[in-house]
Amino acid sequence: MVTEKDVQKALKTVKDPELNLDLVVLGLVYDIEIEGSRADVVMSLTSPMCPVAGQIVEDAKNAVLTVDGIDEADVQLTFDPPWTPERISPLIRSSLGL
């Protein structure tokens, strides 16, 4: 059975091109729902004006589809609540000087 942790692991392969950190570490993944062989992900971006938003969403979807047991994936963007650096784990935030 596929778990949220399995999907998070796959999403860790997708990096924000500006910060070069993965979506999970950055706190950009807001929700993961798994039902059978389908995964629905709600995520954000560091900026609503991100010029590569479409590519990041597509990369996230493709990453989720690599999880054994997932045959269908949907990735939705949200900016509610807006992402802030506080969503990054304290240890990573400290190493970035934030």
Secondary structure as UniProt FT lines:
FT   HELIX           4..11
FT   TURN            12..13
FT   TURN            17..19
FT   TURN            23..27
FT   STRAND          29..35
FT   TURN            36..37
FT   STRAND          38..43
FT   TURN            48..49
FT   TURN            51..52
FT   HELIX           53..65
FT   TURN            68..69
FT   STRAND          72..77
FT   HELIX           85..87
FT   HELIX           90..95
FT   TURN            96..97
//
